[in-house]
Amino acid sequence: MTRPVTLSCVKPVLLFTLITLAAMLRALPAPAAETETLTVAGGCFWCVESDFESVSGVIEAVSGYTGGTTDDPKYSDVSKGGTGHYEAVQITYDPARISRETLLNMFFRSVDPTDAGGQFCDRGESYRTAIFVSNAGEKAIAEAAKEDAQRALDQAIVTPILDQSTFYPAETYHQDYYKGNKLVLTRFGPKRQSNAYKAYRKACGRDDRVRQLWGSDAPFAGS
């Protein structure tokens, strides 16, 4: 004779099944957070990398080269000119925490977008400013940020908005240069990389010029 299944028997089985299912779901890897990238050129890539890695919502900033015609360029190639490449930084960020619009507004206010010949003490094609875009939506956002910067300064903004091309990460020694601890020989004498970076940035007049242009709206120049 088959015994009927009672409710008291079903409940423990159901509870065990639910507990097992919950444990299996917890063991599954969490879905990766969606990220986006923004590539900009703002003069010395050490400085741009340093600035944007301090921004909440930015995951990382990588120094590199883009916009030119030379494949796999090296710093020595780019710095002497002729490659068409910019010193650029590729910024990876979480759009749930910070928007592209905000990053672009910060970018314009961290450079001199009225200077077509370079940035601060660094002159030449590789040190010019630029924004790189990969689709119509990104271009529209960049154009709006440029128009906003032009209204704010009441001066002509020469920063071009260019189609994204291959981004080549710079040599390892350029990455995170601003916080490196290696001893390097500079025109200021032997210094740790982080101190050499600070000395260079001050001597180049970057923050002084940005403060002169943007005043309290400058996000990175300090006081």
C-alpha positions in Angstrom: 0.0 0.0 0.0 1.4 3.4 -1.0 1.6 5.8 1.9 0.3 9.3 1.1 2.8 12.1 1.1 2.0 14.4 4.0 2.6 18.1 4.3 5.0 17.5 7.2 7.2 15.5 4.8 7.1 18.1 2.0 8.2 21.1 4.0 11.6 19.8 5.0 12.3 18.7 1.4 11.2 22.1 0.0 13.3 23.9 2.6 16.4 21.8 1.8 15.9 22.5 -1.9 15.6 26.3 -1.4 18.7 26.4 0.8 20.7 24.4 -1.7 19.5 26.7 -4.6 20.5 29.8 -2.6 23.9 28.4 -1.9 24.4 27.6 -5.6 23.4 31.2 -6.6 25.8 32.7 -4.0 28.6 30.6 -5.5 28.1 32.0 -9.0 30.5 34.8 -10.0 29.0 38.2 -9.8 28.3 39.9 -13.1 31.2 42.2 -14.1 30.3 45.9 -13.7 29.9 47.7 -17.0 32.7 50.1 -17.7 33.3 52.7 -20.4 36.5 54.4 -21.7 37.3 58.0 -22.5 40.5 58.9 -24.3 41.8 62.5 -24.1 45.1 64.3 -24.7 46.0 67.1 -22.4 49.8 67.6 -22.6 52.0 65.6 -20.4 50.3 62.2 -19.9 51.8 61.8 -16.4 49.8 64.8 -15.3 46.5 63.7 -16.9 46.9 60.2 -15.5 47.6 61.6 -12.1 44.6 64.0 -12.2 42.0 61.5 -13.3 43.1 58.5 -11.2 42.1 60.7 -8.2 38.5 61.0 -9.4 35.8 58.9 -7.7 34.3 56.5 -10.3 37.5 56.3 -12.4 38.9 52.7 -12.3 42.2 53.4 -14.0 44.0 55.8 -16.3 46.6 54.5 -18.8 49.2 56.7 -20.5 49.8 56.1 -24.2 49.8 57.4 -27.7 47.1 57.8 -30.3 45.9 59.8 -33.3 49.0 59.3 -35.5 50.1 57.0 -38.3 53.1 55.2 -36.8 52.3 51.7 -35.6 53.5 50.7 -32.1 55.2 54.1 -31.4 57.8 54.6 -28.7 58.2 57.7 -26.6 61.4 58.6 -28.5 59.4 58.6 -31.7 56.5 60.6 -30.5 58.4 63.2 -28.6 60.6 64.2 -31.6 57.5 64.7 -33.8 56.4 63.5 -37.1 54.3 60.5 -36.0 51.1 62.5 -35.7 50.5 60.9 -32.3 49.4 62.7 -29.2 50.5 61.9 -25.6 47.1 60.6 -24.5 45.4 58.9 -21.6 42.7 56.3 -21.8 40.4 56.6 -18.8 38.3 53.6 -17.7 35.3 54.6 -15.5 32.1 53.3 -14.1 29.2 55.2 -15.7 27.0 54.4 -12.8 29.3 56.5 -10.5 30.4 59.3 -12.9 29.3 60.4 -16.3 31.2 61.1 -19.5 29.8 64.6 -19.4 31.4 65.2 -15.9 34.7 63.8 -17.0 34.9 66.0 -20.1 34.0 69.1 -18.1 36.7 68.2 -15.7 39.1 67.6 -18.6 38.6 71.0 -20.2 39.1 72.7 -16.8 42.4 70.9 -16.2 44.1 72.1 -19.4 44.6 75.2 -21.5 42.2 74.5 -24.4 43.0 77.8 -26.0 46.6 76.8 -26.8 47.1 75.1 -30.2 50.9 74.6 -29.9 51.1 72.3 -26.9 50.5 72.6 -23.2 52.3 74.8 -20.7 56.1 74.3 -21.0 55.7 71.3 -23.3 55.5 72.4 -27.0 54.9 70.5 -30.2 52.3 68.3 -31.8 52.4 65.4 -29.3 51.5 67.8 -26.4 48.4 69.3 -28.0 44.9 68.8 -26.5 42.3 66.5 -28.1 39.3 64.4 -27.3 38.8 61.1 -29.1 35.3 59.6 -29.8 34.1 56.4 -31.3 30.5 57.1 -32.2 27.9 59.9 -32.8 26.7 59.8 -29.2 30.2 60.4 -27.8 30.8 63.1 -30.3 27.7 65.0 -29.3 28.7 64.8 -25.6 32.2 66.1 -26.4 30.8 68.9 -28.6 28.5 70.0 -25.8 31.3 70.0 -23.3 33.5 72.0 -25.7 30.7 74.6 -26.2 30.2 74.8 -22.4 34.0 75.5 -22.0 33.9 78.1 -24.7 31.0 79.9 -23.0 32.7 79.7 -19.6 36.0 81.2 -20.9 34.6 83.4 -23.6 37.6 82.4 -25.7 38.0 80.2 -28.8 38.6 76.6 -27.8 41.0 74.9 -30.2 40.8 71.4 -28.7 39.7 69.1 -31.6 37.2 66.3 -31.4 38.8 63.4 -33.4 37.7 59.9 -34.4 39.1 57.3 -32.1 42.0 55.3 -33.5 44.3 52.6 -32.1 45.5 53.5 -28.6 49.0 52.3 -27.8 49.9 52.1 -24.1 53.1 53.8 -23.3 56.2 52.1 -22.0 55.9 50.6 -18.5 58.1 53.2 -16.8 55.6 55.9 -17.8 52.6 54.2 -16.1 51.9 55.7 -12.6 55.1 57.7 -12.9 53.6 60.3 -10.5 53.7 57.8 -7.6 56.8 55.8 -8.5 59.6 55.3 -6.0 62.5 54.7 -8.4 65.4 57.0 -8.1 65.8 59.0 -11.4 68.3 61.7 -12.5 66.5 64.9 -13.4 67.6 68.5 -14.1 66.7 69.1 -10.5 69.2 66.4 -9.4 68.6 62.8 -8.3 65.0 62.4 -7.1 62.4 59.7 -6.4 60.0 59.5 -9.3 57.1 60.9 -7.3 59.2 63.9 -6.2 60.6 64.4 -9.8 57.0 64.5 -11.1 56.0 67.1 -8.6 59.1 69.2 -9.4 58.4 68.9 -13.1 54.7 69.8 -12.8 55.5 72.9 -10.8 58.4 74.1 -13.0 56.2 73.5 -16.1 53.6 76.0 -14.8 50.6 73.7 -15.4 48.7 74.5 -12.3 49.5 78.2 -12.4 48.1 78.5 -15.9 45.0 76.4 -15.2 44.2 78.5 -12.1 44.7 81.6 -14.2 42.2 80.4 -16.8 39.7 78.6 -14.7 40.0 79.9 -11.1 38.0 78.0 -8.6 36.5 75.8 -11.3 39.8 74.1 -11.9 39.3 70.6 -10.4 43.0 69.6 -9.9 45.1 72.7 -9.7 44.6 73.3 -6.0 45.2 76.6 -4.4 
